[in-house]
Amino acid sequence: MSELLVFGHKSPDTDSIMSSLVMADLEKFLGNDTTIACRLGEINKETTYALNYFKVEVPQFIESISEGTKVILVDHNEFTQSANGIEKAKIMKVVDHHRICNFQTTEPLFYMAEPVGCTCTILYELYVMNNIEIKPTIAGLMLSAIISDTLLLKSPTTTIKDIKAVEELAKIANIDYRVYGLEMLKAGTDLSDYTAEELINLDAKLVDMNGNNVKIAQVNTVAIEDVLKYQTDIEKAINKIIEEENLDLFMFIITDIVNSNSEAIVLGKRTDMVEKAYNVKLENNKAFLPGVVSRKKQVLPVLQENA
């Protein structure tokens, strides 16, 4: 039997990595013993904290896949965010909580998408639906992902399903999710030893907006000003990517997880999209975005309307 590869998007966040590990575990219960969890990039400090806490190894790294390879996509569906060669892969399943965009296959497949805060919330439901017992370690991984994507259930993307999943998974993992979640999120805000290039690629997504090539990156912090100290270097790194990838817009969102606000550094020939979307005027290539913390709900759809 050929291998079945499971992976999330490029520049993986905690949900992308945990969803890969959890989906691989679920597939083995469903009879697919050759399932392998993979990643498409380096993991961040938040994810590292969670993996170390639950003593789970980092998924193997892959960059591209060969024609006909069987794959499962988690936490994404857009090919621009996926592995090189994805167009020729045999996509068996998709489990995701994002918009469906430019997705097409030659054969039927299992596709489960819900408007919830995290892919692992959907995976939790799949365990329940299939009457599969959730191991404490797997519960911890799913819990970590939901906490990450919903900013400890404070993000506007949070749903009743996310809250219920967190409460149940915390019981299984035997964890006070508020205490653990805060420590995990704090671990992810340590940006001190990243270069500007690394910083803007920690969690970056490339999207097509009405023919405009747009890349939106996001980092979490407890002090926006600590990141803005490096604005000159960050802008140099962004301009380099804009030229190399022929981007129309690059939006680098710095999110304050304590006060639930963001500051964005915006560059490219379509900065007007951001100005129109949020009714702001960029000053020094920056825009303050009060209350904005979710790229999926408060940035992507708003920019799309103004592309």
C-alpha positions as CSV (number, residue, x, y, z in Angstrom):
1,M,0.0,0.0,0.0
2,S,1.4,3.4,-1.0
3,E,2.0,6.1,1.6
4,L,-0.7,8.7,2.4
5,L,0.8,12.1,3.3
6,V,-1.0,14.6,5.5
7,F,0.1,18.2,5.6
8,G,-1.1,21.7,6.3
9,H,-0.1,25.0,4.6
10,K,3.3,26.5,4.0
11,S,4.7,28.7,6.9
12,P,2.8,26.4,9.3
13,D,1.2,27.6,12.4
14,T,0.1,25.5,15.4
15,D,-3.2,24.4,13.9
16,S,-1.4,23.4,10.6
17,I,1.1,21.2,12.5
18,M,-1.3,19.7,15.0
19,S,-3.9,19.0,12.4
20,S,-1.4,17.0,10.4
21,L,-0.4,14.9,13.4
22,V,-4.0,14.4,14.6
23,M,-5.3,13.6,11.1
24,A,-2.6,11.0,10.7
25,D,-3.6,9.4,14.0
26,L,-7.3,9.4,13.0
27,E,-6.6,7.8,9.7
28,K,-4.7,5.0,11.3
29,F,-7.8,4.2,13.4
30,L,-9.8,4.3,10.1
31,G,-7.5,1.6,8.7
32,N,-4.9,3.7,6.8
33,D,-1.7,2.5,8.5
34,T,0.6,4.1,6.0
35,T,-0.5,7.7,6.8
36,I,2.4,10.0,7.5
37,A,2.2,13.5,9.1
38,C,4.3,16.1,7.3
39,R,5.0,19.8,7.4
40,L,5.8,22.3,4.6
41,G,8.0,24.6,6.7
42,E,9.8,25.3,10.0
43,I,7.7,25.4,13.1
44,N,7.4,28.4,15.3
45,K,8.1,28.8,19.0
46,E,4.5,28.4,20.1
47,T,4.2,25.1,18.3
48,T,7.5,24.0,19.6
49,Y,6.3,24.7,23.2
50,A,3.2,22.6,22.7
51,L,5.0,19.7,21.0
52,N,7.6,19.6,23.8
53,Y,4.9,19.8,26.5
54,F,3.2,16.7,25.1
55,K,6.5,15.0,24.1
56,V,5.5,14.7,20.4
57,E,8.1,14.7,17.6
58,V,8.0,17.3,14.9
59,P,6.4,16.0,11.6
60,Q,8.8,15.3,8.8
61,F,9.6,18.1,6.4
62,I,8.6,17.9,2.7
63,E,8.8,20.6,0.1
64,S,7.3,19.0,-3.0
65,I,5.4,15.9,-3.9
66,S,5.6,13.7,-7.0
67,E,2.8,13.1,-9.5
68,G,0.1,10.7,-8.2
69,T,1.1,10.9,-4.5
70,K,-1.9,10.3,-2.2
71,V,-2.4,13.3,0.1
72,I,-4.7,14.7,2.7
73,L,-4.9,18.5,3.1
74,V,-5.6,20.0,6.5
75,D,-6.0,23.6,7.5
76,H,-5.9,24.8,3.8
77,N,-7.2,24.1,0.4
78,E,-5.7,26.8,-1.8
79,F,-2.9,25.4,-4.0
80,T,-0.8,28.5,-3.6
81,Q,-0.5,27.7,0.1
82,S,0.2,24.0,-0.5
83,A,3.2,21.7,-1.4
84,N,4.9,22.2,-4.7
85,G,3.4,19.7,-7.2
86,I,0.0,19.6,-5.5
87,E,-1.7,20.1,-8.8
88,K,-0.7,16.5,-9.8
89,A,-1.3,14.8,-6.5
90,K,-4.2,12.6,-5.7
91,I,-6.1,14.5,-3.1
92,M,-8.0,12.0,-1.0
93,K,-9.4,14.2,1.8
94,V,-9.6,17.9,2.9
95,V,-10.4,19.1,6.4
96,D,-10.4,22.8,6.6
97,H,-12.0,25.9,8.1
98,H,-11.0,28.5,5.5
99,R,-12.7,29.8,2.4
100,I,-12.7,27.4,-0.6
101,C,-10.7,29.0,-3.4
102,N,-9.4,27.8,-6.8
103,F,-9.9,24.1,-5.7
104,Q,-10.5,21.4,-8.3
105,T,-9.9,17.7,-8.4
106,T,-10.4,15.1,-11.1
107,E,-12.1,12.6,-8.8
108,P,-14.5,12.7,-5.9
109,L,-13.1,13.1,-2.4
110,F,-14.0,13.5,1.3
111,Y,-14.2,17.2,2.0
112,M,-15.2,18.6,5.4
113,A,-15.2,22.3,6.0
114,E,-16.9,24.3,8.7
115,P,-16.9,28.0,9.7
116,V,-15.3,27.3,13.1
117,G,-12.2,28.8,14.7
118,C,-9.8,25.9,14.1
119,T,-9.3,22.9,12.0
120,C,-8.8,20.8,15.1
121,T,-12.3,21.6,16.2
122,I,-13.5,19.7,13.1
123,L,-11.1,16.9,13.7
124,Y,-12.5,16.6,17.3
125,E,-15.9,16.2,15.7
126,L,-14.6,13.5,13.4
127,Y,-13.3,11.5,16.4
128,V,-16.7,11.8,18.0
129,M,-18.6,10.9,14.8
130,N,-16.5,7.8,14.3
131,N,-16.8,6.8,18.0
132,I,-13.0,6.8,18.4
133,E,-11.4,7.3,21.8
134,I,-9.2,10.3,22.0
135,K,-5.8,9.7,23.7
136,P,-4.7,12.4,26.2
137,T,-1.7,13.4,24.0
138,I,-3.9,13.8,20.9
139,A,-6.4,15.8,23.0
140,G,-3.5,18.0,24.1
141,L,-2.5,18.6,20.5
142,M,-6.0,19.5,19.4
143,L,-6.4,21.7,22.5
144,S,-3.2,23.6,21.6
145,A,-4.4,24.3,18.1
146,I,-7.8,25.6,19.1
147,I,-6.2,27.8,21.8
148,S,-3.8,29.2,19.2
149,D,-6.3,29.9,16.4
150,T,-8.8,31.5,18.7
151,L,-6.3,33.3,21.0
152,L,-7.6,31.4,24.0
153,L,-11.2,31.7,22.8
154,K,-11.0,35.5,22.5
155,S,-10.9,35.8,18.7
156,P,-14.1,36.7,16.8
157,T,-13.7,33.5,14.9
158,T,-14.5,31.5,18.1
159,T,-17.7,29.5,17.9
160,I,-19.7,27.5,20.4
161,K,-18.2,24.4,18.8
162,D,-14.7,25.6,19.6
163,I,-15.6,26.3,23.2
164,K,-17.2,22.9,23.6
165,A,-14.2,21.1,22.1
166,V,-11.7,23.0,24.3
167,E,-13.7,22.1,27.4
168,E,-13.9,18.4,26.5
169,L,-10.3,18.1,25.3
170,A,-9.0,19.8,28.4
171,K,-10.7,17.1,30.5
172,I,-9.2,14.3,28.4
173,A,-5.7,15.9,28.6
174,N,-6.2,16.7,32.3
175,I,-5.1,20.3,31.8
176,D,-6.2,23.7,33.0
177,Y,-6.5,25.1,29.5
178,R,-6.4,28.8,30.7
179,V,-3.1,28.4,32.5
180,Y,-1.6,26.2,29.8
181,G,-2.9,28.3,26.9
182,L,-1.6,31.5,28.3
183,E,1.9,30.0,28.7
184,M,1.8,28.6,25.2
185,L,0.7,31.9,23.6
186,K,3.4,33.7,25.6
187,A,6.0,31.3,24.2
188,G,4.9,32.3,20.7
189,T,5.4,36.0,21.3
190,D,9.2,35.7,21.8
191,L,10.4,37.2,18.5
192,S,13.7,38.5,19.7
193,D,16.0,36.1,17.8
194,Y,14.3,36.1,14.5
195,T,15.7,38.0,11.5
196,A,13.4,40.3,9.6
197,E,13.2,37.7,6.8
198,E,12.2,35.0,9.3
199,L,9.7,37.2,11.0
200,I,7.7,38.0,7.9
201,N,7.6,34.3,6.9
202,L,6.7,32.8,10.3
203,D,3.0,32.7,9.3
204,A,2.5,34.1,5.8
205,K,-0.2,33.2,3.3
206,L,-0.3,33.9,-0.4
207,V,-3.8,34.6,-1.8
208,D,-5.3,35.6,-5.1
209,M,-7.7,38.5,-4.7
210,N,-9.4,39.3,-8.0
211,G,-6.2,38.8,-9.9
212,N,-4.0,40.6,-7.3
213,N,-1.2,38.6,-5.7
214,V,-1.5,39.3,-2.0
215,K,0.6,38.0,0.8
216,I,-0.6,38.5,4.4
217,A,1.7,37.6,7.3
218,Q,0.9,37.8,10.9
219,V,2.8,37.6,14.2
220,N,1.6,37.8,17.8
221,T,3.2,39.9,20.5
222,V,2.6,41.5,23.9
223,A,4.1,44.7,22.8
224,I,3.7,46.0,19.2
225,E,6.4,48.6,19.7
226,D,9.0,45.9,20.3
227,V,8.4,44.7,16.7
228,L,8.2,48.1,15.2
229,K,11.7,48.9,16.4
230,Y,12.8,46.8,13.4
231,Q,10.5,48.4,10.8
232,T,13.3,49.5,8.5
233,D,14.7,46.0,8.3
234,I,11.2,44.5,8.0
235,E,10.3,46.8,5.1
236,K,13.5,45.8,3.3
237,A,12.7,42.1,3.6
238,I,9.1,42.7,2.5
239,N,10.2,44.7,-0.6
240,K,12.5,41.9,-1.5
241,I,9.7,39.4,-1.4
242,I,7.4,41.7,-3.4
243,E,10.0,41.8,-6.2
244,E,10.8,38.1,-6.1
245,E,7.2,36.9,-6.0
246,N,5.7,39.7,-8.1
247,L,3.3,40.7,-5.4
248,D,0.7,43.5,-5.6
249,L,0.4,43.8,-1.8
250,F,2.2,42.6,1.3
251,M,0.4,43.1,4.6
252,F,2.4,42.4,7.8
253,I,0.1,42.3,10.8
254,I,1.5,42.6,14.3
255,T,-1.2,41.5,16.7
256,D,-1.2,42.5,20.4
257,I,-2.8,39.4,22.1
258,V,-3.2,41.3,25.4
259,N,-5.2,44.3,24.1
260,S,-6.7,42.6,21.0
261,N,-5.5,45.2,18.5
262,S,-3.1,45.1,15.5
263,E,-0.7,47.3,13.7
264,A,0.0,46.6,10.0
265,I,3.0,47.4,7.9
266,V,1.7,47.7,4.3
267,L,3.7,47.8,1.1
268,G,3.1,47.3,-2.6
269,K,1.3,49.0,-5.5
270,R,-2.1,48.1,-4.1
271,T,-1.9,49.6,-0.6
272,D,-5.1,51.3,-1.5
273,M,-6.9,48.0,-0.8
274,V,-6.0,48.3,2.9
275,E,-6.8,52.0,3.1
276,K,-10.3,51.5,1.6
277,A,-11.0,48.3,3.6
278,Y,-10.3,50.0,6.9
279,N,-11.0,53.6,6.1
280,V,-7.5,54.6,7.1
281,K,-4.6,56.6,5.6
282,L,-1.3,54.9,5.8
283,E,1.3,56.8,7.8
284,N,4.9,55.7,7.4
285,N,3.5,52.6,5.7
286,K,1.6,51.7,8.8
287,A,-2.1,51.4,9.8
288,F,-3.5,50.8,13.3
289,L,-6.3,48.3,13.3
290,P,-8.3,48.4,16.5
291,G,-10.0,45.2,17.4
292,V,-8.5,43.3,14.5
293,V,-6.9,40.0,15.5
294,S,-8.1,37.4,13.0
295,R,-6.6,37.2,9.5
296,K,-9.3,34.8,8.4
297,K,-12.3,36.8,9.5
298,Q,-11.2,40.4,9.8
299,V,-8.6,40.7,7.1
300,L,-9.1,38.3,4.2
301,P,-12.8,38.9,3.5
302,V,-12.5,42.7,4.1
303,L,-9.6,43.0,1.6
304,Q,-11.3,40.8,-0.9
305,E,-14.2,43.3,-1.0
306,N,-11.9,46.1,-1.8
307,A,-9.6,44.3,-4.3
